[in-house]
Amino acid sequence: MHLLAIEPRKDNRIFARILNEPQENITRLVKEIQNATKRKLIMYVANFNHPMGGIHVTDVLPFEEILRTTESDTADLLINSPGGEINATEKLITMLRKSFKNVRVIVPNQAKSAATLISLASDQVIMGYLSELGPIDSQISIPNPDGTVRQIPAQSVIDSIELLSQKISEEKKKGAPIEQYVSMAFRIDPNIWDLAIKAQKLTAQFAEKWLTQFMCKGNTKLAKEITHKFMDVKRFLSHGRMISVEDAQAMLPKDAVIQLQRNDPLWDLIWELYVRLEWRLNSERAVKIFGNEKVTFSVGAARPQPTQPQRRRPVPPQPAPRRQAPPSPPSKTPTR
């Protein structure tokens, strides 16, 4: 009986190969993308469903690790993030721009809010048909009575003050009662109002600074115009509104946005890499994944340890209480 001739395996691993396959596929895709672009690729993918999934100062250590292990003057940053803290965002941008002379941002799916600011601080943005950026108007944290925190648009606080002022002025001219509007105005915390104004100014300064340096190549006027477009709440109406690749091309300088067609082989590689990263993120229940061709690692958050039910020590049986005899009736002997 003759068996088919099969060449011996070059890699004798089986169990280890199966366990390492997800990571090996990610590394393979990173190298294929680098071969296509002739640039190094770094990755930052966040879990949108985790409360710590936003850009945070704790990202500095893992981000620095992938920057210092990427040896090149140019790099592409693949990012998928809901946004986050603006000060932490500027820290990451500063690190990125001091590490590479030329930076492109690849958006496979979503780079929203502060992640859009990272895109605006790059030299070019690479997007596909389903990629999206988002408005960059500031969000401020407001404490709830139960101790939780909610995010509200800073511009909404500013607009509500202006709207109430306008309503009060109009009703006064009509001779109509203004008590309801005055009552609403008294509910607004002046500190929140001040915080909202400063938050919007900070975002505008942030965007104008980085746009002027890179995408706008020193054109301060153009940088201000672009910043205004991305902060235009009256146009977008929602902080989560999608800014598509076509929208981005219309809003940003010429050649600042590279559009990859749906059937582009490079887009296929980028999308497969992103899907594998998302799969790993969810299967490991991680918060974020950072990586390059040399290392890819996930970052998680500490989970509370499950409490073990306390076992009660067995109580030894107690003897039944003895029944006491009823008290004797009082003596009827007459007193002397």
Secondary structure, DSSP 4 states (H G I P E B T S, - for coil): -PPPP-PPPS---SHHHHHHHHHHHHHHHHHHHHHHHTSEEEEEEE-TTSTT-SB-GGGHHHHHHHHHT---SEEEEEEEB--B-HHHHHHHHHHHHHH-SEEEEEESSBB-THHHHHHHTSSEEEE-TT-BB-----EEEEE-TTS-EEEEEHHHHHHHHHHHHHHHHHHHHHT---HHHHHHHHTS-HHHHHHHHHHHHHHHHHHHHHHHHTTTTT-HHHHHHHHHHHT-HHHH-STT--B-HHHHHHHSPTTSEEEPPTT-HHHHHHHHHHHHHHHHHHHTT-SEEEE-SS-EEEE--PPPPPPPPPPPPPPPPPPPPPPPPPPPPPP-PPP-
